[in-house]
Amino acid sequence: MTDHTLVATGLSAGYDGKEILQGLDLAIPSGRITVVVGANACGKSTFLRTLSRLLAPTKGHVLLDGASIHRMPARQLARTLGLLPQAPIAPEGITVVDLVSRGRHPHKSLFSRWTRGDDEAVDGALAATKTFDLAERPVDELSGGQRQRVWIAMALAQETDILLLDEPTTFLDINHQIDVLDLLTDLNRERGTTIVMVLHDLNLAARYADALVAMAGGRIHAFGTPEEVLTEDMVRKVFGLESRVISDPLSRRPMMLPIGRHKMAGNEAA
Amino acid sequence: MQPTIERLALNRRRRTRRHRTAVLTLLILVGLLFGLTLSVGQSIVAPVDVLRILIGEPVAGASFTVGQLRLPRAGLAVLSGLCFGLGGAAFQIMLRNPLASPDIIGITSGAGAAAVFAIVVLQMSGPMVSLLAVGAGLGVAMLVYGLSFRNGVGGTRLILVGIGVSAMLQSVIATILSTAPSWSLQEAMRWLTGSVNGAQSQQALPLLLALGVFGGVLLSRARDLDALRLGDDTASALGVRVAQTRMVVIVCAVGMIAVATAVTGPIAFVAFLSGPIAARIVRANGSLLLPAALVGAILVLAGDYLGQVLLPSRYPVGVITGALGAPYLLFLIVRVNRTGGSL
């Protein structure tokens, strides 16, 4: 696993002339798990899309090892930086192994044949995500949790040192959410893959992140360890919510308990 | 880990073999139908004599029928079928929808309208007609694309806009035909449903060119095109230049469809049917493009043979393929409406 630097400098981007990211600076820690959190429409998806070149910045740059990713050959970039979009589309009837094999696309040119190395990459991806037994099944027959593992397997077969994921746990039951996050942690520990992901759940973000990014209004509001970032003050400013932050007894990471108008002990009969 | 990886490799080789077998079978079918068209018609010419004529030897009583009538007809059927099948499947794959075929979304009618206008009104012929048809096809593609653009191109919107544009262009064709003086019914049928009647061997040239240039480029981009089926974002993450690939596919597919339409007229539903039929045959075993092209050739050859020889009265090929395609179109509309399915 080679070390890479992935840096956003003065990054602005948006849709239809509306700027959503407003001059954002961030250096992604190499070999770590970075989790981006923030309220809806704060620009976290836009940030991930710009970081992975799905969206061209209006100002600023994304630099991979010092070179702008928007000027790099697409295939070359795809061998270093992978992305799992929020709602990927599986063609009707495609089998798991076929889908996972698509991850080899950036490693193939027009005339190159399928190699032993490609088989090994696909095999490794299926094994790591425990989807080997599903290999010949059509993707559209799988459960949501299984399907997400298959998509992650495809990204693994791509063998990139950096992997970006846009809300990989959305629509999953809580057991499958933990499953996916454990799997990504394995990947980070065993292969040293740099992981950047957007998560909705603050407490899961704090538990699994090495570095936490809180975004608000298209800018970085706070960046640091979960202990530094997940504070009552941050939750108030970023989400407009009063809360209590305690230490999670299982992980010793910070854990946020929201304060609402109802059902608070001592405030009314539960 | 060894045994599992062997299993993977084995299954993959099996899929490759199946794909190869499917392509080979389709190729043989094309050959058989081609031979059938040459040898069995109103008169029967022995296969040996057909071969002799093909290599240039004169055969009394058959040289004209086979060499001048049947050969151009069968050749044109194969070439136009390849163009329609390949172009149609490329569109369906790119837009992830079997209804997004060039003959449904108006590209074929655009090319057809331009060709009719050029021939009937401007009295043009030959390569200029093909060029005009390609230009009009591209124009209609851009128009449909532009009209259905709203924060990206939505599949259903594009198809509905295309059907509307197609209907307008069909009426343009009908209007030109009805105002044209002394226009034979047979020629009119060519522009309404497509036909290979009165085929001449020099008509093969533009088709061969289109297949060589546009078809070659399309096949060389098969992998990128296939990656587009995973959605633009995933394809892009896999290193596909999505916008560029889409542009190349549109130009090549429209080029082939338009050239074929300028020669044979809009042979109904061949572009629309070839991809889905090929998909049933090759399943998930490999690229759809080549099988779809061959299925296109089979449809046109078989449709023409059916209309000329097997039915009691003669019909142009487009009538036959149209009769086959219409029920399938209904079926798809009902099914897509329910599931939003893709190719």
Interface residues (C-beta under 8 A of the other chain):
Chain A: Y15 D16 R49 S52 R53 L54 A74 R75 Q76 L77 A78 R79 G82 L83 L84 P85 A87 P88 I89 A90 P91 E92 G93 I94 T95 V97 D98 L99 S101 R102 G103 H105 P106 K108 L110 W114 R116 D119 E120 V122 D123 L126 A127 F132 A135 E136 A155 Q158
Chain B: M1 T4 I5 L8 A9 N11 R12 R96 N151 S220 R223 A227 R229 L230 G231 D233 T234 S236 A237 L238 G239 V240 R241 R283 A284 G341 S342 L343
